[in-house]
Amino acid sequence: MAMGEAGGSDEVRGFQWTLTLLPAFPIVLLVLRLWQLSGQDLNTMLLLVQHVHALELASSLVISLLAVPPAILLTAHLLGLLSLVSRAPGRESRLERTVERTPNWLVIGSVVWALLVWQLRFIPTLLLLACAIAGLTTRRRGRDDLVFPVCVLLPIAVAALEYLWFGGAIAAAFSRGEAPLALLLLLPPLFGPLLTGPLPERVAKTATHAIASVGGLVAPFALIAMFLRVPVLPAVAVELRATDDRPATVVLGNVVTVDDTMTTLLDAHGDIRFVPNSLIKAKSLCQGPEQIPYSAVTAGGWLVEDAAMDWLLPVKVPQGATDPRCEGRLP
């Protein structure tokens, strides 16, 4: 009994430490983003800290990581269910207890959330997770009458619909030499019927908890890598007037601040440039490189790098898309 109480106390303390450190993670992300923007120069970073508002950084953080919460919740829920249905009754791990306490509405909400914010190329993976969770939940609740329709027929039907929708995109991706994209669309439906049943008991808990542990260790670094590519300053092109000793030129960079006499820019090399407003002839707001799609493959007429949110919300043509200044050329 004492050992059980000690184990429970250790878990409570570990959870309290997690809650204590969790709010510090966004702050670390924001500081690292400014450090990366400054080119690891302390003076440049201090200038950015002085002029970049916390709301700008927080907005970029929220928008860039919208797709992360449902990915973490659904993957962890799937691993916990696999462990629960594959082993004999006994003491539950923290992952399994979390799954037992997670309400169905949260899982369903995460699936809907992901349908809206995940890019089209990740929808087959999302449907794989959803079908697997539905099948494992059915088995966990002992509904033997629903095992065949939910664990077998449902994944096969979903896979057939996916191949009807993504068949052209898979062929186009292979023809363009984009094998990773083609496999991302092709493979998940094949695994649907396989993940709705239990794993061998001798490896189930070890395998699921090892994957969850590795994911927990890798996830923070993946989030940092994602956020470090997100723009936090507006990209602009500034056309400078010709002077006696210099012809008219175009300066590309990100606006740090603007006052009555000077415009402060951060260029692509991480250098700060102070441009007198008297020399500025025109400014153009440019489309950042992060908005340019890497693949031209489409499915149903939509780019596979687009999300449903992009279709549902009105989107305007980015400013600077046709402005020669944004390419560093004079008009």
C-alpha positions as CSV (number, residue, x, y, z in Angstrom):
1,M,0.0,0.0,0.0
2,A,2.8,2.4,0.9
3,M,4.5,1.6,-2.5
4,G,1.3,2.4,-4.3
5,E,0.9,5.6,-2.4
6,A,4.5,6.6,-3.2
7,G,4.0,5.8,-6.9
8,G,0.9,7.9,-7.0
9,S,2.6,10.7,-5.2
10,D,5.5,10.6,-7.7
11,E,3.1,10.8,-10.6
12,V,1.3,13.8,-9.0
13,R,4.6,15.6,-8.5
14,G,5.6,14.8,-12.1
15,F,2.3,16.2,-13.4
16,Q,2.7,19.3,-11.3
17,W,6.1,19.9,-12.7
18,T,4.7,19.5,-16.2
19,L,2.0,22.1,-15.5
20,T,4.6,24.4,-14.1
21,L,6.9,24.2,-17.1
22,L,4.2,24.2,-19.8
23,P,3.6,28.0,-19.9
24,A,7.4,28.5,-20.3
25,F,7.5,26.7,-23.6
26,P,5.8,29.4,-25.7
27,I,8.1,32.0,-24.2
28,V,11.1,29.8,-25.2
29,L,9.7,29.5,-28.7
30,L,9.3,33.3,-29.0
31,V,12.8,34.0,-27.7
32,L,14.3,31.5,-30.1
33,R,12.4,33.0,-33.0
34,L,13.9,36.5,-32.3
35,W,17.3,35.0,-31.8
36,Q,17.1,33.2,-35.2
37,L,15.8,36.4,-36.9
38,S,18.7,38.4,-35.5
39,G,21.3,36.1,-37.0
40,Q,22.4,35.2,-33.4
41,D,23.5,38.8,-32.9
42,L,22.7,40.1,-29.4
43,N,22.4,43.8,-30.3
44,T,20.1,43.0,-33.2
45,M,18.0,40.8,-31.0
46,L,17.7,43.6,-28.4
47,L,16.5,45.9,-31.1
48,L,13.9,43.4,-32.2
49,V,12.7,42.8,-28.6
50,Q,12.3,46.6,-28.3
51,H,10.1,47.0,-31.3
52,V,8.4,43.6,-32.0
53,H,5.2,43.3,-29.9
54,A,4.4,40.2,-28.0
55,L,1.0,40.1,-29.7
56,E,2.7,39.8,-33.1
57,L,4.8,36.9,-31.9
58,A,1.9,35.2,-30.1
59,S,-0.4,35.6,-33.2
60,S,2.3,33.9,-35.4
61,L,2.7,31.2,-32.8
62,V,-1.0,30.4,-32.7
63,I,-1.5,30.4,-36.5
64,S,1.6,28.3,-37.2
65,L,0.7,25.6,-34.6
66,L,-3.0,25.3,-35.3
67,A,-2.6,21.8,-36.7
68,V,-0.5,20.5,-33.8
69,P,-3.1,19.9,-30.9
70,P,-5.3,17.5,-32.8
71,A,-2.3,15.6,-34.1
72,I,-0.9,15.1,-30.6
73,L,-4.3,14.2,-29.0
74,L,-5.4,11.8,-31.8
75,T,-2.0,10.0,-31.9
76,A,-1.8,9.7,-28.2
77,H,-5.4,8.4,-28.0
78,L,-4.7,5.8,-30.6
79,L,-1.6,4.5,-28.9
80,G,-3.4,4.4,-25.5
81,L,-6.3,2.5,-27.0
82,L,-4.0,0.0,-28.7
83,S,-2.3,-0.7,-25.4
84,L,-5.6,-1.1,-23.6
85,V,-7.3,-3.5,-26.0
86,S,-4.1,-5.6,-26.5
87,R,-3.2,-6.5,-22.9
88,A,-4.8,-8.4,-20.1
89,P,-6.6,-6.4,-17.4
90,G,-4.2,-4.9,-14.8
91,R,-2.6,-1.7,-13.6
92,E,-3.1,1.1,-16.1
93,S,-0.3,3.3,-17.2
94,R,-0.6,7.1,-17.3
95,L,-1.2,7.0,-21.1
96,E,-4.0,4.5,-20.6
97,R,-5.6,6.4,-17.8
98,T,-5.5,9.6,-19.9
99,V,-7.3,7.7,-22.7
100,E,-10.0,6.4,-20.3
101,R,-10.6,10.0,-19.0
102,T,-10.7,11.6,-22.4
103,P,-14.4,12.4,-23.4
104,N,-15.7,11.3,-26.8
105,W,-16.7,14.9,-27.7
106,L,-13.0,16.0,-27.4
107,V,-11.9,13.2,-29.7
108,I,-14.6,14.0,-32.2
109,G,-13.9,17.8,-31.9
110,S,-10.2,17.1,-32.6
111,V,-11.1,15.2,-35.8
112,V,-13.3,18.1,-37.0
113,W,-10.6,20.6,-36.1
114,A,-8.1,18.6,-38.1
115,L,-10.4,18.4,-41.1
116,L,-10.5,22.2,-41.1
117,V,-6.9,23.1,-40.5
118,W,-4.8,20.1,-41.9
119,Q,-3.6,20.3,-45.4
120,L,-5.3,18.1,-47.9
121,R,-2.3,15.8,-48.2
122,F,-2.6,14.9,-44.5
123,I,-6.4,14.0,-44.7
124,P,-5.7,10.3,-45.5
125,T,-3.6,10.1,-42.3
126,L,-6.4,11.8,-40.3
127,L,-9.0,9.4,-41.6
128,L,-6.6,6.5,-40.7
129,L,-6.4,7.8,-37.1
130,A,-10.2,8.3,-37.0
131,C,-11.1,4.8,-38.3
132,A,-8.5,3.2,-36.0
133,I,-9.8,5.1,-32.9
134,A,-13.4,4.2,-33.8
135,G,-12.6,0.5,-34.2
136,L,-10.5,0.3,-31.0
137,T,-13.2,2.1,-29.0
138,T,-15.7,-0.4,-30.2
139,R,-13.5,-3.3,-29.1
140,R,-12.8,-1.6,-25.8
141,R,-16.5,-1.3,-25.0
142,G,-17.1,-5.0,-25.8
143,R,-19.5,-4.3,-28.7
144,D,-18.9,-7.6,-30.5
145,D,-21.9,-6.9,-32.8
146,L,-20.2,-3.8,-34.2
147,V,-16.7,-5.2,-34.6
148,F,-17.1,-6.3,-38.2
149,P,-18.9,-3.2,-39.6
150,V,-16.7,-0.7,-37.7
151,C,-13.4,-2.5,-37.7
152,V,-13.5,-4.0,-41.2
153,L,-16.1,-2.5,-43.4
154,L,-15.7,1.1,-42.4
155,P,-11.9,1.3,-43.1
156,I,-12.4,-0.4,-46.4
157,A,-15.2,1.9,-47.5
158,V,-13.1,5.0,-46.4
159,A,-10.1,3.7,-48.3
160,A,-12.1,3.2,-51.4
161,L,-13.5,6.8,-51.2
162,E,-10.0,8.1,-50.6
163,Y,-8.5,6.4,-53.6
164,L,-11.4,7.7,-55.8
165,W,-10.7,11.3,-54.6
166,F,-6.9,11.1,-54.5
167,G,-6.2,8.7,-57.3
168,G,-5.4,11.4,-59.8
169,A,-3.2,13.2,-57.3
170,I,-1.2,10.1,-56.5
171,A,-0.5,9.5,-60.2
172,A,0.4,13.1,-60.7
173,A,2.8,13.1,-57.7
174,F,4.6,10.0,-59.0
175,S,4.8,11.5,-62.6
176,R,6.3,14.7,-61.1
177,G,8.9,12.7,-59.1
178,E,7.2,13.7,-55.8
179,A,7.4,10.2,-54.3
180,P,7.0,11.3,-50.6
181,L,3.8,13.1,-51.4
182,A,2.5,10.1,-53.4
183,L,3.2,7.7,-50.6
184,L,1.6,10.1,-48.1
185,L,-1.6,9.8,-50.1
186,L,-1.3,6.1,-51.0
187,L,-0.2,4.3,-47.8
188,P,-2.5,5.4,-45.0
189,P,-5.7,3.8,-46.4
190,L,-3.9,0.5,-46.6
191,F,-3.2,0.4,-42.9
192,G,-6.8,1.3,-41.9
193,P,-8.1,-2.3,-41.4
194,L,-4.9,-3.3,-39.7
195,L,-4.9,-0.7,-36.8
196,T,-8.5,-1.5,-35.6
197,G,-7.5,-4.7,-33.9
198,P,-5.2,-5.6,-31.0
199,L,-1.5,-6.1,-31.1
200,P,0.3,-9.2,-29.7
201,E,0.1,-8.9,-25.9
202,R,3.8,-9.5,-25.3
203,V,4.8,-6.4,-27.4
204,A,1.7,-4.2,-27.2
205,K,2.5,-2.1,-24.1
206,T,6.2,-1.8,-24.9
207,A,5.7,-0.8,-28.5
208,T,2.9,1.8,-27.8
209,H,4.6,3.4,-24.8
210,A,7.9,3.5,-26.6
211,I,6.4,5.3,-29.6
212,A,4.6,7.7,-27.2
213,S,7.8,8.4,-25.3
214,V,9.8,9.1,-28.4
215,G,7.0,11.3,-29.7
216,G,7.0,13.2,-26.5
217,L,10.8,13.8,-26.7
218,V,10.7,14.7,-30.4
219,A,7.6,16.9,-30.4
220,P,9.2,20.0,-28.7
221,F,12.0,20.1,-31.2
222,A,9.6,19.6,-34.1
223,L,7.5,22.5,-32.8
224,I,10.6,24.7,-32.6
225,A,11.6,23.8,-36.1
226,M,8.1,24.7,-37.4
227,F,7.9,28.0,-35.6
228,L,11.3,29.2,-36.6
229,R,10.1,29.3,-40.2
230,V,7.1,31.4,-39.5
231,P,7.2,35.1,-40.5
232,V,6.7,37.5,-37.6
233,L,7.6,40.7,-39.4
234,P,6.0,42.0,-42.7
235,A,8.0,41.5,-45.8
236,V,8.4,44.7,-47.9
237,A,10.2,46.1,-50.9
238,V,11.4,49.7,-50.5
239,E,12.3,51.7,-53.7
240,L,15.0,54.3,-53.0
241,R,15.4,57.5,-55.0
242,A,18.5,58.1,-57.0
243,T,21.1,60.3,-55.5
244,D,24.3,61.9,-56.8
245,D,26.4,58.9,-55.8
246,R,23.9,56.1,-56.1
247,P,21.3,55.0,-58.7
248,A,17.7,54.2,-57.8
249,T,17.6,50.8,-56.0
250,V,15.1,48.4,-54.4
251,V,15.8,47.2,-50.9
252,L,14.1,43.9,-49.7
253,G,13.6,43.1,-46.1
254,N,11.2,43.0,-43.1
255,V,10.0,46.2,-41.4
256,V,11.0,46.4,-37.8
257,T,9.7,49.9,-37.1
258,V,8.9,53.2,-38.8
259,D,9.1,56.7,-37.3
260,D,9.0,60.2,-38.6
261,T,12.5,60.2,-40.0
262,M,13.7,56.6,-40.4
263,T,12.4,53.2,-41.6
264,T,14.2,50.3,-39.9
265,L,14.5,47.1,-42.0
266,L,15.9,43.6,-41.3
267,D,17.4,42.2,-44.5
268,A,17.7,38.6,-45.5
269,H,21.2,38.3,-44.0
270,G,20.0,39.4,-40.5
271,D,21.5,42.9,-40.8
272,I,19.6,46.0,-39.7
273,R,19.3,48.8,-42.2
274,F,18.2,52.4,-41.3
275,V,16.7,54.0,-44.3
276,P,15.9,57.8,-44.2
277,N,12.3,58.4,-45.2
278,S,13.4,61.2,-47.5
279,L,15.0,58.6,-49.8
280,I,12.0,56.4,-50.0
281,K,10.0,56.7,-53.2
282,A,7.6,53.8,-52.7
283,K,6.9,50.7,-50.5
284,S,5.3,47.4,-51.5
285,L,4.0,44.7,-49.1
286,C,5.3,41.5,-50.5
287,Q,4.3,37.8,-50.4
288,G,6.6,35.9,-48.1
289,P,8.3,32.8,-49.3
290,E,6.4,30.7,-46.8
291,Q,3.2,31.3,-48.7
292,I,4.5,29.9,-52.0
293,P,3.4,26.2,-52.5
294,Y,6.0,23.6,-53.0
295,S,3.8,21.3,-55.1
296,A,1.4,21.9,-57.9
297,V,-0.4,18.6,-57.4
298,T,-4.2,19.0,-57.0
299,A,-7.0,16.7,-55.8
300,G,-10.5,17.6,-56.9
301,G,-9.3,20.9,-58.2
302,W,-7.6,22.0,-54.9
303,L,-3.9,22.1,-54.2
304,V,-2.9,19.3,-51.8
305,E,-1.1,21.9,-49.7
306,D,-4.4,23.8,-49.1
307,A,-6.6,23.2,-46.0
308,A,-10.4,23.3,-45.9
309,M,-10.1,26.6,-43.9
310,D,-8.5,28.1,-47.0
311,W,-11.6,27.2,-49.0
312,L,-14.2,28.2,-46.4
313,L,-12.7,31.7,-45.5
314,P,-12.4,34.4,-48.2
315,V,-8.8,34.7,-49.3
316,K,-7.5,37.7,-51.3
317,V,-4.6,37.7,-53.7
318,P,-1.4,38.5,-51.8
319,Q,-0.2,42.0,-52.2
320,G,3.1,42.2,-54.2
321,A,2.3,39.0,-56.1
322,T,2.8,40.9,-59.4
323,D,4.9,43.8,-58.2
324,P,8.5,43.8,-59.7
325,R,9.8,45.5,-56.6
326,C,9.2,42.3,-54.6
327,E,11.7,40.6,-56.9
328,G,14.2,43.3,-56.4
329,R,13.6,45.0,-59.7
330,L,12.6,48.6,-60.4
331,P,9.2,49.0,-62.0
